[in-house]
Amino acid sequence: MNSAHNVIVTFIPNTSKEIQIPDIDAANKTIVENCDGNQISVIDLNHFIAPEGILLKQYSNDGLHLNKKGTQLWVDRVDLILDKT
């Protein structure tokens, strides 16, 4: 029988609605706290793509959606987690 591995990706702050950043930070903190110890891996790209709490321009063309570079980073981090299972 195959064993499933649960993975969750945190929310990414965006520059189109900067007022929401504190709510996104709080939601991400709750995600991490609830996953810790429950055999759920968390992928949090924010320290790479939004180190100051705002999505870096190099990873997005519109401040909301990841561009090719941002998507590749996301794929690489997902692969790292999945390779560990």
C-alpha positions as CSV (number, residue, x, y, z in Angstrom):
1,M,0.0,0.0,0.0
2,N,1.3,3.4,-0.9
3,S,1.8,6.0,1.8
4,A,0.5,9.5,1.0
5,H,2.5,12.5,2.1
6,N,0.7,15.7,2.8
7,V,2.3,19.0,1.6
8,I,0.9,22.5,1.9
9,V,2.3,25.7,0.4
10,T,2.0,28.9,2.3
11,F,0.3,32.0,0.9
12,I,2.6,34.5,-1.0
13,P,2.2,38.2,-0.2
14,N,1.5,40.3,-3.2
15,T,2.1,43.9,-4.1
16,S,-1.4,44.6,-5.4
17,K,-2.9,44.4,-2.0
18,E,-0.2,45.3,0.5
19,I,-2.7,46.0,3.2
20,Q,-3.4,42.3,3.3
21,I,0.2,41.4,4.1
22,P,-0.3,41.2,7.9
23,D,-3.3,38.9,7.3
24,I,-1.2,36.7,5.0
25,D,1.6,36.6,7.6
26,A,-0.8,35.6,10.3
27,A,-2.4,32.9,8.1
28,N,1.0,31.5,7.2
29,K,2.0,31.4,10.8
30,T,-1.1,29.4,11.6
31,I,-0.4,27.0,8.7
32,V,3.1,26.3,10.0
33,E,1.9,25.9,13.6
34,N,-0.9,23.5,12.6
35,C,1.4,21.4,10.3
36,D,4.2,21.1,12.8
37,G,4.1,17.7,14.4
38,N,1.2,16.5,12.2
39,Q,3.3,14.9,9.4
40,I,2.5,17.7,7.0
41,S,5.4,19.3,5.1
42,V,5.2,23.0,4.6
43,I,6.7,24.8,1.6
44,D,7.3,28.4,2.5
45,L,8.9,30.3,-0.4
46,N,8.4,33.7,1.3
47,H,12.0,34.0,2.7
48,F,13.2,33.5,-1.0
49,I,10.6,35.6,-2.9
50,A,9.4,38.0,-0.3
51,P,12.1,38.4,2.3
52,E,10.7,41.8,3.5
53,G,7.1,40.7,3.3
54,I,6.5,42.0,-0.3
55,L,6.9,39.8,-3.4
56,L,10.1,40.8,-5.1
57,K,9.7,42.2,-8.7
58,Q,12.1,39.6,-10.1
59,Y,9.6,36.8,-9.3
60,S,6.5,38.5,-10.7
61,N,5.5,40.7,-13.6
62,D,2.3,42.0,-12.1
63,G,2.9,41.8,-8.3
64,L,0.5,39.0,-7.9
65,H,1.3,36.0,-10.1
66,L,4.6,34.3,-10.2
67,N,6.6,34.7,-13.4
68,K,8.7,32.0,-15.0
69,K,11.6,32.6,-12.5
70,G,9.2,32.5,-9.6
71,T,7.4,29.4,-10.9
72,Q,10.7,27.6,-11.3
73,L,11.7,28.4,-7.8
74,W,8.3,27.0,-6.6
75,V,8.8,23.8,-8.7
76,D,12.3,23.3,-7.3
77,R,11.1,23.6,-3.7
78,V,8.2,21.3,-4.3
79,D,10.5,18.8,-5.8
80,L,12.8,19.0,-2.8
81,I,10.0,18.1,-0.5
82,L,8.6,15.4,-2.6
83,D,12.0,13.8,-3.1
84,K,12.3,13.5,0.7
85,T,9.2,11.2,0.8
